[in-house]
Amino acid sequence: MTNTSDGFVPRYGAGSPSMANSGRIPAQPDAPGDVWKGIGGMEPNDDTLSGMEIPLYTVADGGAADTDAEMAQALRPPHKRVWLIVLLSILGVIVVAAVAGFFTARWYYQDKAAPGITFAGVSVAGQNRAQLADTVKQAVNATKITVTDQQGNTVTASLKDLGVTVNEQQTVSELVSAKNANPFMRINPFAKQSVKLAATTDKLALSEYLTGKLITPDQQAIASTISYDDASSKFVVNAGRGGQTPVIDTVTKAVDQAIDQPGSVHTASVSYTQTDMPISEAAAAQAADQANAGLALTVTVNNGDATTYKIPAATIASWTTTTADPAKGTIAVSYNKQAISEYMAGELGQHLNQTKTNQVDLVDASGNVIMTKTKGVNGVAIKDTATVADQVYSALSGNRSATLTVASDVTKFDTEQQKVTWKIVVDRSKQTATVYNNDQVVQTFNVCTGKTGKHETTPGNYFIYLKYKVQDMRGSNDDGSRYLTPGVKWISYFNGGQGFHTANWNASGIASGDPTGHGSHGCVNMNEADAKWIYDNCPEGTLVQVVGAQPTSPVR
């Protein structure tokens, strides 16, 4: 301790002795961060407690207080600082929890209906696509419209009966994407949004249904329509007739209400009017012309590699729809976008996908390519058919032809080289067939090739690809008549219908080497033993080279 006039100044440090309790009075501590001041030239106190310097306290040795307790009290942080730290910690936890909850909710509802979304008056929050599809189906099935007329006739109809086409897939997508514009509002359960059915109404179908149910056949007015005729491969007009027709305005309003509020029963009443024809033949003929113009369009899709598919006119016809309004006497032509999308997703791959096939080149002993035995084909897997479906829909709707490319993944083929071991050289100028194995002559045979000027055996490089021990051979004569040669033996085809085979009927032509007077329809005629030798000894894949000029007379 340091003795002062006011008492003792303690220097607390590890192992410092306790001060006597003799009426000591603590002085005011230094400002935070000050160090103790030395007295009488002493060094400042750098004793520390938990790494912090201890402020100076001056104590009078009055014995009225416990210096250790006073010191502990002095070392405590101020209360305000403690509560501030606690409050900030709590707020931090709340913020972290809120952020985590926000992102968790966004992830959970990314492919589900968001909180606050209702359909048919019922909350669908948290339902996934399959559940939403079931909800939509149940609501559609429960929706009915009861229609009465002034004579007391009544009919209760479904939406489908009244010409309503429900797009279930679009409805589900709209339920899932509702409130997507603002991510914070999307997960807010207090932000409400009601989604209605995605549906279209065919007013002609509605009118025809009510006409059939409420008006006797002999009094019914029939609208002119169009339909696709398979025999003529075009749209034709179906003429209508005059008669009684329902006034459907109130029913149309009831249908609109049912689409907005599915799952309930709605009512409407109808009256009737006399008309010459709800839709004229002229209006239908104009619609048929427009539909047939669509069939004449050329819409092709390629896979970005080697394959192109032209959409058949009959397929375009199946996408063609009409929307008729008997009250206005009009009939309009359009295209079913959903049908196009489904076709592209389900059918396009069958026409444009390619299985990878490695190329096989036949090479000689020096590695030079003689010919390609198997042509390489890249592997192609199309993708993103939705985009090309939109393009097809746009082209048809705009009445224009289009050449489109669907996105695809392409896998390049590899090239393999296959060394030629067996080779047959057909020399037309000598009328011989010489067999080589590893470039060594094995056999040479007399032959008679195709007839000069008409059916000559085609020069080029080929390979044996198909064999028959016996086959009935058919073809066309020069005069157009058909021929049949039964029981031809030892056939080895190398170029389409051209091949080596037995020709017992052409022994003189083979002996003389005379394709001008005794030539075949393109095959290489041989004696039976020779044709059998090639069949037995030259496997499929054997290279066949047809060379030399065609003779104009016998060569032997």
C-alpha positions as CSV (number, residue, x, y, z in Angstrom):
1,M,0.0,0.0,0.0
2,T,0.9,3.7,-0.5
3,N,0.3,5.9,2.5
4,T,-1.5,9.2,1.8
5,S,-3.0,11.9,4.0
6,D,-6.5,10.6,3.3
7,G,-5.8,6.9,4.0
8,F,-4.3,4.1,2.0
9,V,-4.3,3.6,-1.7
10,P,-4.5,-0.2,-2.4
11,R,-2.6,-1.8,-5.3
12,Y,-4.6,-4.9,-6.1
13,G,-2.8,-7.6,-7.9
14,A,-2.4,-11.3,-7.9
15,G,-1.4,-12.3,-4.4
16,S,-2.0,-8.8,-2.9
17,P,-2.7,-8.9,0.9
18,S,-6.1,-8.0,2.1
19,M,-6.5,-4.5,3.5
20,A,-7.6,-3.9,7.0
21,N,-11.2,-2.9,7.6
22,S,-10.5,0.4,9.3
23,G,-13.1,2.9,8.0
24,R,-11.9,3.2,4.4
25,I,-13.7,5.5,2.0
26,P,-13.5,4.7,-1.7
27,A,-12.5,7.5,-4.0
28,Q,-14.2,8.1,-7.4
29,P,-12.8,5.8,-10.0
30,D,-10.8,7.2,-13.0
31,A,-12.5,7.5,-16.3
32,P,-12.9,4.3,-18.2
33,G,-9.6,3.3,-19.8
34,D,-7.4,5.3,-17.4
35,V,-4.6,3.6,-15.6
36,W,-3.6,4.0,-12.0
37,K,-1.4,6.9,-11.3
38,G,1.7,6.4,-9.3
39,I,2.3,8.5,-6.1
40,G,5.6,9.8,-5.0
41,G,7.3,8.9,-8.2
42,M,6.0,5.3,-8.3
43,E,5.3,3.6,-11.6
44,P,1.7,3.3,-12.8
45,N,0.0,0.2,-11.7
46,D,-0.4,-2.2,-14.6
47,D,-1.9,-5.1,-12.6
48,T,-4.7,-6.6,-14.7
49,L,-7.8,-8.5,-14.1
50,S,-8.9,-10.7,-17.0
51,G,-6.7,-8.6,-19.3
52,M,-8.2,-5.3,-18.3
53,E,-6.6,-2.5,-16.2
54,I,-8.1,-1.9,-12.8
55,P,-9.3,1.7,-12.0
56,L,-7.9,3.5,-9.0
57,Y,-9.9,3.6,-5.8
58,T,-8.8,5.6,-2.8
59,V,-9.9,4.1,0.5
60,A,-9.9,5.7,4.0
61,D,-9.0,3.2,6.6
62,G,-12.1,3.8,8.7
63,G,-12.9,0.1,9.1
64,A,-16.5,0.7,8.1
65,A,-16.6,-1.3,4.9
66,D,-15.2,-4.4,3.3
67,T,-12.7,-3.4,0.6
68,D,-13.0,-6.6,-1.3
69,A,-16.7,-6.2,-1.7
70,E,-16.3,-2.6,-2.8
71,M,-13.8,-3.6,-5.3
72,A,-16.0,-6.4,-6.8
73,Q,-18.9,-3.9,-7.0
74,A,-16.7,-1.4,-8.8
75,L,-15.5,-4.0,-11.3
76,R,-19.1,-4.8,-12.5
77,P,-20.2,-3.3,-15.9
78,P,-22.8,-0.5,-15.7
79,H,-26.4,-1.9,-15.8
80,K,-27.4,0.1,-18.9
81,R,-24.6,-1.5,-21.0
82,V,-25.7,-5.0,-20.0
83,W,-29.4,-4.4,-21.0
84,L,-28.3,-2.9,-24.3
85,I,-26.3,-6.0,-25.1
86,V,-29.1,-8.3,-24.1
87,L,-31.6,-6.3,-26.2
88,L,-29.4,-6.3,-29.3
89,S,-28.9,-10.0,-28.9
90,I,-32.6,-10.7,-28.8
91,L,-33.2,-8.5,-31.8
92,G,-30.5,-10.3,-33.7
93,V,-32.0,-13.6,-32.9
94,I,-35.4,-12.3,-34.1
95,V,-34.0,-11.0,-37.3
96,V,-32.1,-14.3,-38.1
97,A,-35.2,-16.3,-37.3
98,A,-37.3,-14.0,-39.6
99,V,-34.9,-14.3,-42.5
100,A,-34.6,-18.1,-42.0
101,G,-38.4,-18.3,-41.9
102,F,-38.8,-16.3,-45.0
103,F,-36.4,-18.4,-47.1
104,T,-37.8,-21.6,-45.6
105,A,-41.4,-20.5,-46.6
106,R,-40.3,-19.6,-50.1
107,W,-38.6,-23.0,-50.5
108,Y,-41.7,-24.8,-49.1
109,Y,-44.2,-23.0,-51.4
110,Q,-42.1,-22.9,-54.5
111,D,-44.2,-25.5,-56.2
112,K,-47.3,-25.3,-54.1
113,A,-50.2,-22.9,-53.7
114,A,-49.2,-20.0,-51.5
115,P,-50.9,-19.0,-48.2
116,G,-54.1,-16.9,-48.9
117,I,-54.9,-18.6,-52.2
118,T,-58.4,-19.8,-52.6
119,F,-60.2,-21.8,-55.3
120,A,-63.9,-22.4,-55.5
121,G,-64.2,-20.6,-52.2
122,V,-61.8,-22.9,-50.4
123,S,-58.2,-22.4,-49.3
124,V,-55.7,-24.4,-51.3
125,A,-52.6,-23.2,-49.5
126,G,-49.8,-25.8,-49.4
127,Q,-51.4,-28.1,-52.0
128,N,-48.9,-29.5,-54.6
129,R,-49.7,-29.8,-58.3
130,A,-51.2,-33.3,-58.0
131,Q,-53.4,-32.2,-55.1
132,L,-54.4,-29.1,-56.9
133,A,-55.4,-31.1,-60.0
134,D,-57.7,-33.3,-57.8
135,T,-59.2,-30.1,-56.3
136,V,-59.9,-28.7,-59.7
137,K,-61.4,-31.9,-61.0
138,Q,-63.7,-32.2,-58.0
139,A,-64.8,-28.6,-58.4
140,V,-65.5,-29.0,-62.1
141,N,-67.5,-32.2,-61.5
142,A,-69.6,-30.5,-58.8
143,T,-70.4,-27.5,-61.0
144,K,-73.9,-27.6,-62.5
145,I,-76.1,-25.2,-64.4
146,T,-79.9,-25.7,-64.2
147,V,-81.7,-24.2,-67.2
148,T,-85.4,-23.7,-67.5
149,D,-87.7,-22.3,-70.2
150,Q,-91.1,-20.6,-70.2
151,Q,-92.9,-23.9,-70.8
152,G,-91.5,-25.4,-67.6
153,N,-88.9,-27.6,-69.3
154,T,-85.7,-28.0,-67.2
155,V,-82.3,-29.4,-67.9
156,T,-79.3,-29.6,-65.5
157,A,-76.0,-29.6,-67.4
158,S,-72.3,-29.8,-66.6
159,L,-69.8,-27.4,-67.9
160,K,-68.7,-29.8,-70.5
161,D,-72.3,-30.2,-71.7
162,L,-72.5,-26.5,-72.2
163,G,-69.4,-26.4,-74.4
164,V,-66.9,-25.4,-71.7
165,T,-63.4,-26.7,-72.2
166,V,-61.4,-26.6,-68.9
167,N,-57.6,-26.3,-69.1
168,E,-56.7,-28.1,-65.9
169,Q,-53.0,-27.8,-66.4
170,Q,-53.2,-24.0,-66.9
171,T,-55.5,-23.7,-63.9
172,V,-53.0,-25.6,-61.7
173,S,-50.1,-23.5,-63.0
174,E,-52.1,-20.3,-62.2
175,L,-52.8,-21.5,-58.7
176,V,-49.1,-22.3,-58.1
177,S,-47.9,-19.0,-59.5
178,A,-50.5,-16.8,-57.9
179,K,-49.0,-13.9,-55.9
180,N,-45.6,-14.5,-57.5
181,A,-45.0,-10.8,-58.3
182,N,-43.9,-10.0,-54.7
183,P,-42.0,-12.7,-52.8
184,F,-42.9,-11.1,-49.4
185,M,-46.6,-10.9,-50.3
186,R,-46.5,-14.4,-51.7
187,I,-46.0,-16.0,-48.2
188,N,-48.2,-13.5,-46.4
189,P,-51.3,-15.4,-45.4
190,F,-53.3,-12.1,-45.0
191,A,-52.8,-11.2,-48.7
192,K,-55.7,-13.0,-50.3
193,Q,-56.2,-14.0,-53.9
194,S,-58.9,-16.1,-55.6
195,V,-58.1,-18.0,-58.7
196,K,-60.8,-19.0,-61.2
197,L,-60.9,-21.8,-63.8
198,A,-58.9,-21.4,-66.9
199,A,-61.6,-22.3,-69.4
200,T,-63.1,-21.3,-72.8
201,T,-66.8,-21.6,-73.9
202,D,-67.9,-22.8,-77.3
203,K,-71.2,-20.9,-77.7
204,L,-72.3,-23.0,-80.6
205,A,-71.8,-26.2,-78.6
206,L,-73.8,-24.5,-75.8
207,S,-76.6,-23.5,-78.1
208,E,-76.7,-27.0,-79.8
209,Y,-76.9,-28.7,-76.5
210,L,-79.8,-26.6,-75.3
211,T,-81.5,-26.9,-78.7
212,G,-81.2,-30.7,-78.6
213,K,-82.6,-30.9,-75.0
214,L,-85.3,-28.3,-75.1
215,I,-86.6,-28.0,-78.7
216,T,-88.2,-30.9,-80.6
217,P,-86.1,-32.1,-83.6
218,D,-88.5,-30.9,-86.3
219,Q,-88.4,-27.3,-84.9
220,Q,-84.7,-27.0,-84.3
221,A,-82.5,-24.5,-86.1
222,I,-79.2,-25.9,-87.2
223,A,-76.1,-23.8,-87.7
224,S,-73.8,-24.4,-90.6
225,T,-70.4,-25.8,-89.5
226,I,-67.2,-27.2,-90.9
227,S,-65.5,-30.5,-90.4
228,Y,-62.4,-32.3,-91.6
229,D,-63.1,-34.9,-94.4
230,D,-60.5,-37.8,-94.3
231,A,-61.4,-38.8,-97.9
232,S,-60.6,-35.5,-99.4
233,S,-58.1,-34.4,-96.8
234,K,-59.7,-31.0,-96.4
235,F,-62.3,-29.1,-94.4
236,V,-65.8,-29.1,-95.8
237,V,-69.0,-27.2,-95.0
238,N,-72.0,-28.9,-93.2
239,A,-75.0,-26.8,-94.2
240,G,-77.5,-25.8,-91.6
241,R,-81.2,-24.9,-91.7
242,G,-83.7,-22.5,-90.2
243,G,-85.9,-23.1,-87.2
244,Q,-86.2,-22.3,-83.5
245,T,-83.1,-21.5,-81.5
246,P,-82.6,-20.6,-77.8
247,V,-81.5,-17.1,-76.7
248,I,-78.5,-18.0,-74.6
249,D,-77.4,-14.7,-73.1
250,T,-78.6,-15.6,-69.5
251,V,-77.1,-19.1,-69.8
252,T,-73.8,-17.6,-71.0
253,K,-73.7,-15.3,-67.9
254,A,-74.5,-18.3,-65.6
255,V,-71.6,-20.2,-67.3
256,D,-69.3,-17.3,-66.7
257,Q,-70.3,-17.2,-63.0
258,A,-69.7,-20.9,-62.8
259,I,-66.2,-20.5,-64.2
260,D,-65.5,-17.8,-61.7
261,Q,-67.1,-19.7,-58.8
262,P,-66.8,-23.5,-59.6
263,G,-68.1,-26.2,-57.3
264,S,-71.7,-24.9,-57.0
265,V,-75.1,-25.0,-58.8
266,H,-76.1,-22.0,-60.9
267,T,-79.5,-21.3,-62.6
268,A,-80.6,-19.6,-65.8
269,S,-83.7,-19.3,-68.0
270,V,-84.0,-19.3,-71.8
271,S,-86.4,-18.0,-74.3
272,Y,-86.6,-19.0,-78.0
273,T,-86.4,-17.1,-81.3
274,Q,-87.2,-18.1,-84.9
275,T,-84.2,-17.8,-87.3
276,D,-83.5,-18.7,-90.9
277,M,-80.1,-20.2,-89.9
278,P,-78.0,-19.4,-86.9
279,I,-74.7,-19.5,-89.0
280,S,-74.9,-19.2,-92.7
281,E,-73.3,-21.5,-95.3
282,A,-71.3,-18.5,-96.5
283,A,-69.8,-17.9,-93.1
284,A,-69.0,-21.6,-92.8
285,A,-67.4,-21.6,-96.3
286,Q,-65.2,-18.7,-95.3
287,A,-64.1,-20.6,-92.2
288,A,-63.4,-23.7,-94.2
289,D,-61.2,-21.7,-96.6
290,Q,-59.2,-20.4,-93.7
291,A,-58.8,-23.8,-92.2
292,N,-57.7,-25.3,-95.5
293,A,-55.1,-22.5,-95.9
294,G,-53.6,-23.8,-92.7
295,L,-53.4,-27.3,-94.1
296,A,-51.4,-25.9,-97.1
297,L,-48.7,-24.4,-94.9
298,T,-45.3,-26.1,-94.6
299,V,-44.1,-26.4,-91.1
300,T,-40.9,-28.3,-90.6
301,V,-38.9,-28.9,-87.4
302,N,-35.2,-30.0,-87.5
303,N,-33.1,-31.4,-84.7
304,G,-30.1,-29.2,-85.3
305,D,-28.2,-32.1,-86.9
306,A,-29.3,-34.2,-89.8
307,T,-33.0,-35.0,-89.3
308,T,-36.0,-32.9,-90.4
309,Y,-39.7,-33.6,-89.7
310,K,-42.5,-32.1,-91.7
311,I,-45.7,-31.9,-89.7
312,P,-48.4,-33.7,-91.6
313,A,-51.5,-31.8,-92.8
314,A,-53.7,-34.3,-91.0
315,T,-52.0,-33.4,-87.7
316,I,-52.5,-29.7,-88.3
317,A,-56.2,-30.5,-89.0
318,S,-56.4,-32.2,-85.6
319,W,-55.2,-29.0,-84.0
320,T,-57.7,-26.8,-85.9
321,T,-60.6,-25.6,-83.8
322,T,-63.6,-23.4,-84.6
323,T,-65.4,-21.0,-82.3
324,A,-68.9,-20.2,-83.4
325,D,-71.3,-17.6,-82.0
326,P,-74.9,-18.3,-83.2
327,A,-76.1,-15.0,-81.8
328,K,-73.6,-13.1,-84.1
329,G,-73.7,-15.6,-86.9
330,T,-69.9,-16.0,-87.0
331,I,-67.5,-18.9,-87.0
332,A,-63.8,-18.3,-86.3
333,V,-60.8,-20.7,-86.9
334,S,-58.0,-21.0,-84.4
335,Y,-55.5,-23.6,-83.2
336,N,-55.4,-25.6,-80.0
337,K,-52.2,-24.5,-78.3
338,Q,-52.4,-27.2,-75.6
339,A,-52.8,-29.9,-78.2
340,I,-49.8,-28.6,-80.1
341,S,-47.8,-28.6,-76.9
342,E,-48.8,-32.1,-76.0
343,Y,-48.0,-33.4,-79.5
344,M,-44.5,-31.8,-79.4
345,A,-43.8,-33.2,-76.0
346,G,-45.0,-36.7,-76.8
347,E,-44.4,-37.3,-80.5
348,L,-41.6,-35.0,-81.8
349,G,-38.9,-37.1,-80.2
350,Q,-39.9,-40.2,-82.2
351,H,-39.2,-38.3,-85.4
352,L,-36.1,-36.3,-84.4
353,N,-34.2,-38.2,-81.8
354,Q,-31.2,-40.1,-83.2
355,T,-29.3,-43.1,-81.8
356,K,-25.5,-42.6,-82.1
357,T,-23.9,-44.9,-84.6
358,N,-20.1,-45.0,-85.0
359,Q,-18.8,-44.8,-88.5
360,V,-16.9,-47.7,-89.9
361,D,-14.4,-47.1,-92.7
362,L,-12.8,-49.9,-94.7
363,V,-9.1,-49.3,-95.2
364,D,-6.4,-51.0,-97.2
365,A,-3.1,-52.2,-95.8
366,S,-1.6,-48.7,-95.9
367,G,-4.6,-47.3,-93.9
368,N,-6.1,-45.5,-96.9
369,V,-9.9,-45.3,-96.7
370,I,-11.5,-47.4,-99.5
371,M,-15.1,-46.8,-98.6
372,T,-17.4,-46.1,-95.6
373,K,-19.0,-49.4,-94.6
374,T,-21.3,-47.8,-92.0
375,K,-22.1,-44.1,-92.1
376,G,-21.7,-42.4,-88.7
377,V,-24.7,-40.8,-87.1
378,N,-24.6,-38.4,-84.2
379,G,-26.7,-39.1,-81.2
380,V,-29.4,-36.5,-80.7
381,A,-31.8,-36.0,-77.8
382,I,-34.2,-33.1,-78.3
383,K,-35.3,-30.9,-75.4
384,D,-37.4,-27.8,-74.6
385,T,-40.2,-28.9,-76.9
386,A,-42.4,-26.1,-75.2
387,T,-40.5,-23.4,-77.1
388,V,-40.8,-25.0,-80.5
389,A,-44.5,-25.7,-79.7
390,D,-45.0,-22.0,-79.2
391,Q,-43.3,-21.3,-82.5
392,V,-45.5,-23.7,-84.3
393,Y,-48.6,-22.2,-82.8
394,S,-47.4,-18.7,-83.7
395,A,-46.7,-19.7,-87.3
396,L,-50.1,-21.4,-87.8
397,S,-52.0,-18.5,-86.1
398,G,-50.1,-16.1,-88.4
399,N,-50.9,-18.2,-91.4
400,R,-47.3,-18.6,-92.4
401,S,-45.0,-21.5,-93.2
402,A,-42.0,-22.0,-91.0
403,T,-38.7,-24.0,-90.7
404,L,-37.9,-24.4,-87.0
405,T,-35.1,-25.9,-85.0
406,V,-35.8,-27.6,-81.7
407,A,-33.1,-27.4,-79.0
408,S,-31.2,-30.7,-78.6
409,D,-28.2,-32.4,-77.0
410,V,-25.8,-33.8,-79.7
411,T,-23.3,-36.5,-79.0
412,K,-20.7,-36.8,-81.9
413,F,-20.1,-40.2,-83.4
414,D,-16.6,-41.9,-83.4
415,T,-14.9,-43.3,-86.5
416,E,-13.5,-46.8,-86.5
417,Q,-11.2,-48.2,-89.2
418,Q,-11.6,-51.8,-90.4
419,K,-8.8,-53.3,-92.4
420,V,-10.0,-55.2,-95.5
421,T,-9.0,-58.8,-95.5
422,W,-11.3,-60.3,-98.2
423,K,-11.8,-58.4,-101.4
424,I,-13.6,-59.3,-104.7
425,V,-12.7,-57.3,-107.8
426,V,-15.3,-57.5,-110.6
427,D,-13.6,-56.4,-113.8
428,R,-16.3,-55.6,-116.4
429,S,-13.8,-55.2,-119.2
430,K,-12.5,-58.8,-118.6
431,Q,-15.8,-60.2,-117.3
432,T,-14.0,-61.8,-114.3
433,A,-14.4,-61.8,-110.5
434,T,-11.0,-62.1,-108.7
435,V,-11.0,-62.9,-105.0
436,Y,-8.2,-61.6,-102.8
437,N,-7.3,-62.4,-99.2
438,N,-4.7,-60.0,-97.6
439,D,-4.0,-58.7,-101.2
440,Q,-3.1,-62.2,-102.4
441,V,-5.1,-63.7,-105.3
442,V,-7.1,-66.7,-104.1
443,Q,-9.5,-67.4,-107.0
444,T,-10.5,-65.9,-110.3
445,F,-13.9,-66.8,-111.9
446,N,-15.5,-66.1,-115.3
447,V,-18.7,-64.1,-115.0
448,C,-21.3,-62.3,-117.0
449,T,-22.3,-58.9,-115.7
450,G,-25.3,-56.6,-116.4
451,K,-26.5,-56.0,-119.9
452,T,-24.7,-53.3,-121.7
453,G,-26.5,-50.0,-122.0
454,K,-29.6,-51.0,-119.9
455,H,-28.8,-52.9,-116.7
456,E,-25.0,-52.6,-116.3
457,T,-23.5,-53.7,-113.0
458,T,-22.7,-50.4,-111.3
459,P,-19.1,-49.4,-110.9
460,G,-18.0,-48.5,-107.4
461,N,-17.0,-49.9,-104.0
462,Y,-19.5,-52.0,-102.0
463,F,-19.5,-54.8,-99.5
464,I,-21.4,-58.0,-99.2
465,Y,-24.3,-57.3,-96.8
466,L,-26.8,-60.1,-97.3
467,K,-26.8,-63.8,-98.3
468,Y,-29.4,-66.4,-99.3
469,K,-28.8,-70.1,-100.1
470,V,-31.9,-70.1,-102.2
471,Q,-34.3,-67.3,-103.2
472,D,-37.1,-66.6,-105.7
473,M,-35.9,-63.5,-107.7
474,R,-38.4,-61.0,-109.1
475,G,-38.0,-57.9,-111.2
476,S,-39.2,-55.9,-114.2
477,N,-38.5,-56.6,-117.9
478,D,-37.7,-53.8,-120.3
479,D,-41.3,-53.9,-121.7
480,G,-42.7,-53.3,-118.2
481,S,-43.8,-56.9,-117.6
482,R,-42.7,-58.7,-114.4
483,Y,-40.4,-61.7,-114.3
484,L,-40.0,-64.5,-111.6
485,T,-37.0,-66.8,-111.4
486,P,-37.6,-69.4,-108.7
487,G,-35.0,-71.2,-106.7
488,V,-31.9,-69.1,-107.5
489,K,-29.0,-70.5,-105.5
490,W,-26.0,-69.0,-103.6
491,I,-26.8,-65.3,-103.6
492,S,-24.4,-62.8,-102.1
493,Y,-25.9,-59.2,-102.4
494,F,-23.4,-56.3,-102.5
495,N,-25.3,-53.3,-104.0
496,G,-29.0,-53.1,-103.4
497,G,-30.4,-55.8,-105.7
498,Q,-27.1,-56.5,-107.4
499,G,-25.2,-59.6,-106.2
500,F,-23.3,-62.8,-107.1
501,H,-25.5,-65.8,-107.8
502,T,-25.9,-69.0,-109.8
503,A,-27.2,-68.5,-113.4
504,N,-27.5,-72.0,-114.9
505,W,-29.7,-70.5,-117.7
506,N,-26.8,-68.2,-118.8
507,A,-24.0,-70.7,-119.2
508,S,-23.0,-69.4,-122.7
509,G,-23.0,-65.8,-121.6
510,I,-20.7,-66.7,-118.7
511,A,-18.4,-68.8,-120.9
512,S,-18.1,-66.1,-123.6
513,G,-18.1,-63.1,-121.3
514,D,-20.8,-61.4,-123.3
515,P,-22.9,-58.8,-121.3
516,T,-24.0,-57.2,-124.5
517,G,-25.8,-60.3,-125.8
518,H,-26.4,-62.2,-122.6
519,G,-26.2,-59.6,-119.8
520,S,-28.2,-59.8,-116.6
521,H,-30.5,-57.3,-115.0
522,G,-27.5,-56.0,-113.0
523,C,-26.3,-59.1,-111.1
524,V,-23.0,-60.9,-111.6
525,N,-24.0,-64.3,-113.2
526,M,-21.8,-67.2,-112.2
527,N,-21.5,-71.0,-112.6
528,E,-23.0,-72.7,-109.6
529,A,-19.8,-74.0,-108.1
530,D,-18.2,-70.6,-108.3
531,A,-21.2,-68.8,-106.8
532,K,-21.2,-71.4,-103.9
533,W,-17.5,-70.8,-103.4
534,I,-18.0,-67.1,-102.8
535,Y,-21.0,-67.8,-100.6
536,D,-19.0,-70.2,-98.5
537,N,-15.7,-68.3,-98.3
538,C,-16.4,-64.6,-98.5
539,P,-18.2,-63.4,-95.3
540,E,-20.5,-60.4,-95.0
541,G,-18.4,-57.3,-95.0
542,T,-16.2,-58.5,-97.8
543,L,-15.2,-55.6,-100.0
544,V,-16.6,-55.7,-103.6
545,Q,-15.0,-53.4,-106.2
546,V,-16.6,-53.1,-109.6
547,V,-14.1,-51.7,-112.1
548,G,-13.4,-51.5,-115.8
549,A,-15.3,-50.4,-119.0
550,Q,-18.4,-52.2,-120.2
551,P,-17.5,-54.3,-123.2
552,T,-19.5,-54.1,-126.4
553,S,-18.9,-57.7,-127.5
554,P,-17.8,-61.1,-126.1
555,V,-14.4,-60.9,-124.4
556,R,-13.6,-64.7,-124.5
